[in-house]
Amino acid sequence: MIENHLAMDARAVFEAGLAAVNAEHAVSQHLRATEDVVPSPRKGVRVLALGKAASAMTRGAASVLGPGLQGGLCVSVEGAPPPPPGVALVTAAHPLPDLRSLDAAARARAVVRSCLPGDELLVLLSGGTSSLMEMPAPGLTLDDLMEMHGLLLRSGAPIGEMNAVRAALSRVKGGRLLLELPAGVACRVLVVSDVPGNALEVVGSGPFHPTPAPASRAIDVLRGIGLLDDAPRAVVEALSARRAEDAAYIEALRGRARDVSHVVVADCSVMAQAAATRARALGYDATLLSSRVDGEARDVGALLARLAREVRREVEASATRRRCIVASGESTVRVSGDGRGGRCQEAALAFATRAEGTSGALLLCAASDGIDGPTPAAGALADGRTATRARTLGLDAREMLLRHDAYDFFEPLGDLVVTGPTQTNTNELYVLLVEGGDATS
């Protein structure tokens, strides 16, 4: 286990980033600052909360709206804490939909349809919605969608491309829930964004936001990532049928656009900026490298290793002895091995292989939702001695990177970052600490 001041500082920086995107606080702060959302006694607000941060976002809304919050539904992951009284909770699977996802979608659509003219529907949207709520397009089954979701997850495609396909195959995504909203109902969507750049049609596959040319775009995506031939036959047929409806669908949503507004209340840039601020308070010269990190996780880790060596040389030659580089975003993993891990752990493992022998440098990579891939870890820590330490345990960092087996690499080292579910979701945070002098990491 890495136990030194760099590891302690990296964890403190990560925790500061998480605190800044606390979903409950973000929602309550926004509502308090927006006086017109506080209902009069004659006006009710119904809530529809969707995603990994759904329960926390609902608590934030209830703390401001009080009795004006007149029930609703919260759709979240298994183990989510209960929402406030009066709001029902349903849980479903992630990252692949299951039968519970179908039930969640049916109940969500029922909430939307049951709104009355003069009501306000407050939608609280966060990442994870794409699998938690699902209703297959005509001609498709849940098995078709599960197979397609699995292919997309293993492909290493960016989230924008994956969700373009998901939206085109659903009756509750890509703005289709907005089409279910009765006339005269105001709809406000508050978003905790896990998408770099905050593309609103991508977060949760945009249940209340249109996707431009949805079926045409989905076909282009599948062709571009080489999955058009591998996709289930029913999926290709459904997309082909829906492509003829694209123009009418877009026109219908354009007519409903005045009934809905979207506001991002927390995102990865807020998280990264708060992390950099905390690093400065700890005495580091902190730089925000990017809040739109993308690409293969192993390439991100290798880049940060090269950066660590370069910054190490700089601090040795300057008066600035402590540097922090912060970045956030969403990397990808094109799975080809049989190992366990997630994007953040893979980036840390790639860093460990490339930074071996670099003293005074440490990287923390962690997912803000506390769940990095299908593992109980949020991410991992790595430094210039990680690969060397691993060899004493019979672990080969490069070989395990090839197998995408980052979890089984870091777990025996004791260098996993484990937070449990955080009730927020603004994607990945990378914290690189470098210092000169005789410091070792």
CORMO-V390727 format. One record per pair of residues at least 12 apart in sequence whose C-alpha atoms are under 8 Angstrom apart, sorted by the first residue. I is the first residue (numbers start at 1). J is the second residue. D is the distance in whole Angstrom. If there is no record, write none. Layout:
i=(I I)
j=(J J)
d=(D D)
This chain:
i=(1 1 1 2 2 2 2 4 6 6 6 7 7 9 9 10 10 10 10 10 11 12 13 13 13 13 13 14 14 14 14 15 16 16 16 16 17 17 17 17 17 17 18 18 20 20 20 21 21 21 21 21 21 22 22 23 23 23 23 23 23 23 23 24 24 24 24 24 24 25 25 26 26 26 26 27 27 27 27 27 28 28 28 28 30 31 31 32 38 38 38 39 39 40 41 43 43 43 43 44 44 44 44 44 45 45 45 45 45 45 45 45 46 46 46 46 46 46 46 46 46 47 47 47 47 47 47 47 47 47 47 47 48 48 48 48 48 48 48 48 48 48 49 49 49 49 49 49 50 50 50 50 50 50 50 50 50 50 51 51 51 51 51 51 51 51 51 51 52 52 52 52 52 52 52 52 52 52 52 53 53 53 53 53 53 53 53 54 54 54 54 54 54 54 55 55 55 55 55 55 55 56 56 56 57 58 58 58 58 59 59 62 70 71 71 71 72 72 72 72 73 73 73 73 73 73 73 74 74 74 74 75 75 75 75 75 75 75 76 76 76 76 76 76 76 77 77 77 77 77 78 78 78 79 80 90 91 91 92 92 92 92 93 93 94 94 94 95 95 95 96 96 96 96 97 97 97 97 97 97 97 98 98 99 100 101 101 101 101 101 102 102 102 103 104 104 104 105 105 105 105 106 109 109 109 112 112 112 112 113 113 113 115 115 115 116 116 116 117 117 117 117 118 118 118 119 119 119 120 120 120 120 121 121 121 121 122 122 122 122 123 123 123 123 124 124 124 124 125 125 125 125 125 125 126 126 126 126 126 126 126 126 127 127 127 127 127 127 127 128 129 129 130 130 130 130 130 133 134 134 134 135 135 135 136 136 136 137 137 137 137 137 138 139 139 140 140 140 144 144 144 145 145 147 148 148 148 149 151 151 154 154 154 154 155 155 155 155 156 156 156 156 156 157 157 157 158 158 158 158 159 159 160 161 161 163 163 163 164 164 164 164 164 164 164 165 165 165 165 165 165 165 166 167 167 167 167 168 168 168 168 168 169 169 169 172 173 173 173 173 173 174 174 174 174 174 174 174 174 174 175 175 175 175 175 175 175 175 176 176 176 176 177 177 178 178 178 178 178 178 179 179 179 184 185 186 186 187 187 187 188 188 188 188 189 189 189 189 189 190 190 190 190 191 191 191 191 191 192 192 192 192 192 192 192 193 193 193 193 193 193 193 194 194 194 194 194 195 195 195 195 195 195 196 196 196 196 196 196 196 197 198 198 200 208 210 210 212 213 213 213 213 214 214 215 215 215 215 215 216 216 216 218 219 219 266 267 268 268 268 268 268 268 268 269 269 271 271 271 272 272 272 272 272 272 273 275 276 276 276 276 279 283 284 284 284 285 285 285 285 286 286 286 286 287 287 287 287 288 288 288 289 289 289 290 290 290 290 291 291 291 292 292 292 292 293 293 293 293 293 294 294 294 294 295 295 295 296 296 296 296 297 297 297 297 297 297 297 297 298 298 298 298 298 298 298 299 299 300 300 301 301 301 301 301 301 302 302 302 302 303 304 304 305 305 305 305 306 306 308 308 308 308 308 309 309 311 311 312 312 312 312 312 315 315 316 316 321 321 321 322 322 322 322 323 323 323 324 324 324 324 325 325 325 325 326 326 326 326 327 327 327 328 328 328 328 329 329 329 330 330 331 335 336 336 337 337 337 337 338 338 338 339 339 339 339 339 339 339 340 340 340 340 340 340 340 341 341 341 341 341 341 341 341 341 342 342 342 342 342 342 342 343 343 344 344 344 344 344 344 344 344 345 345 345 345 345 345 345 346 346 346 346 347 348 348 348 348 348 348 348 349 349 349 349 350 350 351 351 351 352 352 352 352 352 352 352 353 353 353 355 355 356 356 356 356 356 356 357 357 358 358 358 359 359 359 359 359 359 360 360 360 360 360 360 360 360 360 361 361 361 361 361 361 361 361 362 362 362 362 362 362 362 362 363 363 363 363 363 363 363 364 364 364 364 364 364 364 364 365 365 365 365 365 365 365 366 366 366 366 366 366 366 367 367 367 367 368 368 368 368 368 368 368 369 369 369 369 369 369 369 370 370 370 370 370 371 371 375 376 376 377 377 377 377 377 378 378 378 378 378 379 379 379 380 380 380 380 381 381 381 382 383 384 385 389 390 390 395 397)
j=(413 414 415 381 414 415 441 441 362 433 441 362 381 279 282 363 364 431 432 433 364 278 275 276 278 279 431 275 366 429 431 275 271 274 275 278 270 271 272 273 274 275 271 368 270 271 274 266 267 270 271 424 426 423 424 53 56 57 60 192 266 423 424 56 57 58 59 60 61 57 60 57 60 265 266 57 60 61 190 265 60 61 63 64 265 61 64 64 64 65 68 65 68 68 68 68 118 119 120 68 69 70 119 120 68 69 70 71 119 120 121 122 69 70 71 72 115 119 120 121 122 69 70 71 72 73 74 87 121 122 123 124 72 73 74 75 108 111 121 122 123 124 73 74 75 123 124 125 74 75 76 123 124 125 126 128 129 132 75 76 77 125 126 127 128 129 132 204 76 77 80 126 127 128 129 369 423 424 425 76 125 126 127 192 423 424 425 74 75 76 124 125 126 423 74 76 80 81 82 83 423 83 423 424 124 74 83 84 124 83 84 84 86 86 87 88 86 87 88 111 87 88 89 90 107 108 111 87 88 89 90 89 90 91 92 104 132 133 89 90 91 92 128 129 132 91 92 93 94 132 91 92 93 91 423 104 104 132 104 131 132 133 131 132 128 131 132 128 131 132 131 146 149 150 131 132 133 134 142 145 146 142 146 142 132 131 132 133 134 135 133 134 135 133 132 133 134 133 134 135 172 135 172 177 180 177 180 181 182 180 181 182 181 182 185 182 184 185 182 183 184 185 184 185 186 184 185 186 185 186 187 188 185 186 187 188 187 188 189 190 187 188 189 190 189 190 191 192 189 190 191 192 203 204 191 192 193 194 203 204 424 425 192 193 194 203 204 425 426 204 204 205 163 166 173 204 205 172 170 171 172 170 171 172 169 170 171 168 169 170 171 238 238 234 238 234 235 238 232 234 235 169 235 232 231 232 235 166 227 231 333 334 335 336 225 333 334 335 296 332 333 334 335 225 332 334 294 295 331 332 195 202 202 218 221 202 204 205 202 205 211 214 217 218 221 214 215 217 218 219 221 222 205 205 206 211 214 214 215 218 239 242 235 238 239 207 204 205 206 207 208 201 205 206 207 208 209 210 211 214 201 206 207 208 209 210 211 253 207 208 209 210 207 208 207 208 209 253 256 260 252 253 256 259 259 259 260 259 260 261 260 261 262 263 208 260 261 262 263 262 263 264 265 262 263 264 265 266 264 265 266 267 424 425 426 264 265 266 267 268 425 426 267 268 425 426 427 267 268 329 330 426 427 267 268 291 292 293 329 330 292 264 267 262 260 250 253 250 243 246 247 250 243 246 239 240 242 243 246 239 243 246 239 236 239 426 426 291 328 329 426 427 428 429 291 328 328 426 429 288 291 326 327 328 429 288 326 288 324 325 326 324 322 322 323 324 320 322 323 324 323 324 325 326 323 324 325 326 325 326 327 325 326 327 326 327 328 329 327 328 329 327 328 329 330 327 328 329 330 331 329 330 331 332 330 331 332 331 332 333 334 331 332 333 343 344 346 347 350 333 346 347 348 349 350 351 347 350 331 347 346 347 348 349 350 351 347 350 351 354 351 351 432 351 352 354 355 354 355 355 358 361 432 434 355 358 323 434 360 361 434 435 436 435 436 436 437 435 436 437 433 434 435 436 433 434 435 431 432 433 434 430 431 432 433 429 430 431 432 429 430 431 427 428 429 430 427 428 429 427 428 343 404 403 404 402 403 404 405 403 404 405 400 403 404 405 406 407 408 374 375 404 405 406 407 408 372 373 374 375 404 405 406 407 408 372 373 374 375 379 406 407 372 373 365 366 367 372 378 379 380 428 365 366 372 379 380 406 407 401 404 405 406 365 363 364 365 379 380 381 382 382 397 401 406 398 401 363 382 383 382 383 384 385 386 387 397 387 397 398 383 384 383 384 385 386 387 388 384 385 383 384 385 383 384 385 439 440 441 384 433 434 435 436 438 439 440 441 383 384 432 433 434 435 440 441 381 382 383 384 432 433 434 441 381 382 383 430 431 432 433 379 380 381 382 429 430 431 432 379 380 381 428 429 430 431 378 379 380 417 428 429 430 379 427 428 429 422 424 425 426 427 428 429 421 422 423 424 425 426 427 418 419 420 421 422 420 421 407 418 420 416 417 418 419 420 416 417 418 419 420 416 417 418 410 415 416 417 415 416 417 415 441 441 441 413 409 413 409 409)
d=(6 5 5 8 8 6 8 7 7 7 7 7 8 8 7 8 6 6 8 7 8 8 5 7 6 6 7 6 8 7 7 8 8 6 5 6 8 4 6 7 5 4 6 6 7 6 6 5 7 7 6 7 7 8 6 6 6 5 8 7 7 7 5 5 5 7 6 4 8 8 6 8 7 6 6 6 5 6 7 7 5 6 7 6 7 7 7 7 7 6 7 7 6 8 7 7 7 6 8 6 6 6 6 6 6 5 6 8 6 5 6 7 6 5 6 5 8 8 6 5 6 7 8 6 5 6 8 8 6 5 6 7 6 5 6 8 7 7 7 6 5 6 6 5 6 6 4 6 6 5 6 8 6 5 6 8 6 8 6 5 7 6 5 5 5 4 7 7 5 6 8 6 6 6 7 8 6 7 7 7 8 6 8 8 5 5 6 6 7 6 7 7 7 8 7 7 7 6 6 5 7 7 6 8 6 8 6 7 7 6 6 7 7 5 5 8 7 5 6 7 5 5 6 8 8 7 7 7 6 5 6 6 5 6 7 7 7 8 8 7 5 7 8 8 7 5 6 6 7 7 5 6 7 8 8 6 7 7 7 8 5 8 7 6 7 6 6 7 6 8 6 6 6 7 5 6 7 7 8 8 6 7 8 8 8 7 5 5 5 8 6 5 6 8 7 5 7 5 5 6 7 7 8 7 7 7 6 6 8 6 6 6 7 7 7 7 7 6 7 7 4 5 6 6 7 8 5 7 6 5 6 8 7 6 5 6 6 5 6 8 7 6 5 6 6 5 6 8 7 6 5 6 8 7 6 5 6 7 7 6 8 7 7 7 6 6 5 6 8 6 5 7 7 7 8 5 6 8 7 8 7 6 5 6 6 5 6 8 5 5 5 7 7 7 6 6 7 7 6 7 7 8 8 7 6 7 8 8 8 8 7 6 5 8 7 8 5 7 7 5 5 4 7 7 7 8 8 8 8 7 8 7 6 8 6 6 8 5 7 7 7 7 7 6 8 8 8 8 5 8 7 8 7 5 7 8 7 5 5 6 7 8 7 7 7 6 8 6 6 4 7 7 6 5 5 7 6 5 5 7 8 6 5 4 4 4 7 7 6 7 8 8 6 6 7 5 7 8 7 8 8 7 7 8 7 5 6 6 5 7 6 5 6 8 8 7 6 5 6 6 5 6 6 7 6 5 6 7 6 6 5 6 8 7 7 7 8 6 5 7 7 6 6 7 6 4 5 8 8 7 7 7 7 8 7 7 5 8 5 7 7 8 8 8 8 7 7 7 8 5 7 7 8 6 5 7 6 5 7 8 6 8 8 8 7 7 5 6 6 7 5 6 8 8 5 7 8 8 8 7 7 6 6 6 7 7 7 7 8 8 6 7 7 5 5 6 7 6 5 6 6 4 6 7 8 6 5 6 6 5 6 6 6 5 7 5 6 8 6 4 5 8 6 5 7 7 6 4 6 7 6 5 4 7 8 5 6 6 5 6 8 5 5 6 6 7 6 5 8 8 6 5 8 8 5 8 7 7 8 6 8 4 6 7 5 4 8 6 5 6 8 7 8 5 8 6 5 8 7 8 8 6 7 7 7 6 8 7 7 7 6 7 6 7 6 5 7 5 5 7 7 6 4 7 6 5 6 7 6 5 6 8 6 5 7 7 6 5 6 6 5 7 7 5 5 6 6 5 7 6 6 6 7 7 8 7 4 6 8 6 7 7 8 5 5 4 7 8 8 7 7 6 5 6 5 7 7 6 7 6 7 6 5 5 8 5 4 7 7 8 7 8 7 7 5 5 7 6 8 5 7 7 7 8 7 5 5 6 7 7 7 8 5 7 7 7 6 8 6 6 6 7 7 7 6 8 7 8 7 8 6 6 6 8 6 6 7 6 6 6 7 5 7 4 6 7 6 7 5 6 8 5 8 8 6 8 7 5 6 8 8 6 5 6 8 5 5 5 6 7 7 6 4 7 8 6 7 6 4 7 6 5 7 6 6 5 6 7 6 4 6 8 6 5 7 8 6 5 7 5 6 7 7 6 5 7 5 4 6 7 6 6 7 6 6 4 6 7 7 5 6 5 6 7 6 5 6 5 5 7 7 7 5 5 5 6 7 7 7 7 7 6 6 5 7 7 8 5 5 6 7 6 5 7 7 6 4 5 5 6 7 7 6 7 7 8 8 7 7 7)
